Amino acid sequence: MSDVTGNFRGKERLFVRIIEAVSTALGEFSGVLVVLMVALVLYEAFMRYVLDRAPLLADEISAYMYIALTFLGLAYTLKKRSHVRVKILPDRLSAKAAYRLRSISLVIAFALSVLFTKLGYDMTMAAHNIGMRSGSWLAMPMDVLRGFFFIGFLWLSLQLIAEFIKHMRSPER
């Protein structure tokens, strides 16, 4: 966790620790999905090009895994500061101005994440209410797939709150 942990009050520290622990678990689960997806694609390639028997489900299952790992890994990626960032402007600003810019950026990101969480919830519930399924052989319930979008952005919103708390408690202030 961040080196600013000592500046937190008890409840803030607990909140950040819980959010970051779950973000890490979701990130690690996403990593497992990557490994499984690679194994599935290798299996599909072997079956198709060596044995001349293409498995019907491998492509579809790997696409579903890709959806899950993308959205479930959002909060972990933020926690690790691994999103693509352009630092041209912050590097040219004073420390105080860069701090303010980061504050504004976190607030805007949070607002957008909450919006996407709401949209994800609405999409998930709409699919659930009508019993929507994929049009493929698996007939995967679409509420499960759309649920990854909802859960991913919900947890990203919570991770953004944790990032804002850490940011407000940072000594750069």
C-alpha positions in Angstrom: 0.0 0.0 0.0 1.0 3.6 -0.3 3.6 5.1 2.0 1.0 7.7 3.2 -0.9 5.1 5.2 0.3 6.6 8.5 -1.5 9.8 7.7 -4.9 8.1 7.5 -7.5 8.0 10.2 -8.7 4.6 11.3 -11.8 4.2 9.2 -10.1 5.7 6.1 -7.2 3.3 6.5 -9.6 0.3 6.9 -11.6 1.4 3.9 -8.6 1.8 1.7 -7.1 -1.5 2.8 -10.4 -3.4 2.1 -10.8 -1.7 -1.3 -7.2 -2.4 -2.3 -7.4 -6.0 -1.1 -10.4 -6.7 -3.2 -8.9 -4.8 -6.2 -5.8 -6.9 -5.9 -7.9 -10.1 -5.7 -9.8 -9.0 -8.8 -6.5 -8.2 -10.6 -5.0 -11.6 -9.7 -8.2 -13.3 -10.9 -7.9 -11.4 -14.2 -4.3 -12.6 -14.4 -5.5 -16.2 -14.0 -8.0 -15.6 -16.7 -5.2 -14.4 -19.0 -3.3 -17.6 -18.4 -6.4 -19.7 -19.0 -7.3 -17.8 -22.1 -3.8 -18.3 -23.6 -4.0 -22.0 -22.8 -7.4 -22.1 -24.5 -6.1 -20.3 -27.6 -3.1 -22.7 -27.8 -5.4 -25.7 -27.4 -7.6 -24.3 -30.2 -4.6 -23.7 -32.5 -3.3 -27.2 -31.8 -6.7 -28.8 -32.5 -7.2 -26.8 -35.6 -3.8 -26.9 -37.3 -2.4 -30.2 -36.0 -5.4 -32.4 -35.6 -7.6 -30.6 -38.2 -10.5 -30.5 -35.7 -11.5 -27.0 -34.7 -13.1 -26.9 -31.2 -16.5 -25.1 -31.4 -16.4 -23.3 -28.1 -12.8 -22.2 -27.6 -13.1 -18.9 -29.4 -16.4 -18.0 -27.7 -15.1 -18.9 -24.2 -11.9 -17.0 -24.7 -13.9 -13.9 -25.8 -16.0 -14.2 -22.6 -12.8 -14.5 -20.5 -11.4 -11.4 -22.3 -14.5 -9.4 -21.3 -14.3 -10.6 -17.7 -10.5 -9.9 -17.3 -10.9 -6.4 -19.0 -13.5 -5.1 -16.6 -12.5 -7.0 -13.5 -9.0 -5.7 -13.8 -9.8 -2.0 -14.0 -9.5 -1.2 -10.3 -6.3 -3.2 -10.0 -4.8 -1.4 -12.9 -5.7 2.0 -11.3 -4.3 0.9 -8.0 -1.0 0.0 -9.7 -1.1 3.2 -11.7 -0.8 1.1 -14.9 -3.3 2.9 -17.0 -1.9 4.9 -19.9 -1.1 8.3 -18.6 0.1 11.4 -20.3 2.4 13.3 -17.9 3.5 16.2 -20.1 1.3 18.7 -18.4 1.8 17.6 -14.7 5.6 17.5 -15.2 5.6 21.1 -16.3 3.4 22.3 -13.4 4.4 23.3 -9.9 3.9 20.7 -7.2 0.8 22.5 -5.9 -0.8 22.8 -9.4 0.0 19.2 -10.2 -1.7 18.2 -7.0 -4.8 20.1 -7.9 -4.8 18.7 -11.4 -4.6 15.2 -10.0 -7.5 16.0 -7.6 -9.6 17.3 -10.5 -8.7 14.2 -12.6 -9.7 11.8 -9.9 -13.1 13.6 -9.4 -13.8 13.5 -13.2 -12.8 9.9 -13.4 -15.0 9.0 -10.5 -18.0 10.8 -12.0 -17.5 8.9 -15.3 -17.0 5.6 -13.5 -20.2 6.1 -11.5 -22.0 6.9 -14.8 -20.7 3.7 -16.4 -21.6 1.7 -13.2 -25.2 2.9 -13.5 -25.2 2.0 -17.2 -23.7 -1.4 -16.5 -26.3 -2.0 -13.8 -29.1 -1.0 -16.2 -27.8 -3.2 -19.0 -27.3 -6.2 -16.6 -30.8 -5.9 -15.2 -32.4 -5.4 -18.7 -30.7 -8.6 -19.9 -31.7 -10.4 -16.7 -35.3 -9.3 -16.8 -35.9 -10.6 -20.4 -33.7 -13.7 -20.0 -31.3 -12.6 -22.7 -28.8 -15.1 -23.9 -26.0 -15.0 -26.5 -26.9 -16.2 -30.0 -24.2 -18.7 -30.0 -24.1 -22.4 -29.3 -23.3 -21.9 -25.6 -26.3 -19.5 -25.2 -24.5 -17.7 -22.4 -26.7 -15.6 -20.1 -26.0 -12.0 -21.1 -26.7 -10.8 -17.6 -23.6 -12.6 -16.5 -21.5 -11.0 -19.2 -22.9 -7.6 -18.7 -22.4 -8.1 -15.0 -18.6 -8.0 -15.5 -19.1 -4.5 -16.9 -21.2 -3.5 -13.9 -18.9 -5.1 -11.3 -15.7 -3.7 -12.9 -16.9 -0.1 -13.0 -18.4 -0.4 -9.5 -15.1 -1.5 -8.1 -13.2 1.1 -10.2 -15.5 3.7 -8.5 -14.6 2.4 -5.1 -10.9 2.3 -6.0 -11.1 5.9 -7.2 -12.5 6.9 -3.8 -9.5 5.0 -2.2 -7.1 6.8 -4.5 -8.7 10.2 -3.6 -8.4 9.5 0.1 -4.7 8.6 -0.4 -4.2 11.6 -2.6 -5.8 13.9 0.0 -3.6 12.5 2.8 -0.4 12.6 0.7 2.4 14.9 1.9 2.6 16.6 -1.5 -0.4 18.6 -0.5 
